[in-house]
Amino acid sequence: MSHHINEQILETIAEDVEKMSTSSILRELDGGMKPGICESWDMRVGMTDRKWAIEALIEKRFVEGYSNG
């Protein structure tokens, strides 16, 4: 795929992911943080760097899209 097409795909994914709650992003990223670090799911969500989580999910969706496409 061309660089231009990849950029369009990434922008579309980013728009979708940025609309999601941090909790939903972490769930899609296989639960986010490892068990035992926090006492509750809300605490995990609260301690998460949202920007990092968004970037990680964009990358995950982009890579999985290639393997499925």
N, C-alpha and C positions, 0 to 999 in steps of 0.2 A: 504494500500500500504506500501511497505517496505521503510525504510529510504533511501536506495540506489536509488530506483526508484524516490522518491521525489526529491532527489538531482539532478538527471539527468533532471527531468522536470524543476526544477528551473534554471539550467544551460542553458537549451534550451531557456526558456523564457527570461533570462537575455541577451543572445546573440542577440535575436530579438529586445528587447527593447533598448539596447545600440546603435543599428544602427539607431534608430529613432531620429528625431530632438526634441529638448525640446518642441517646439510648438505642435508637434504631440502627445507627451507624455501627455502634459497638456490637450489637447482635449479629449484624451481617459480617462483621470481621471476626466471627467465631467467638463471641463473648468478650472481646476486648482484653481486659487485664486478666492475669492468672488468678485462680482462686486462692484465697488466703491473704491477699494483699489488702483487701478491704473487707469490712464486715457485711456490707450490703451492696446490692446492685446500684442503688441511688448514690452511695458513696463512690463507687467505681466511676459512675457517670460524672459525678462532680469533680473527680480528680483527673479526668481525662483532658488532654490538650485537644480541643475540638479541631483546630487547624490540622494537627497531625492525623487525627482520625479521618477527616475528610480526604486528605491527600492519600492516606493508606487505602481507603475504600475506592477512590478513583483509580488508583493503580491496580487494585485487585480486579475491579470490573473490566478494566481495559485489557489486562492480561487474560482473564477468563474469556472475554469476548473473542480474542484471537484463537484460543483453544477450541471454542465452540463454533467458530465461523469457518 
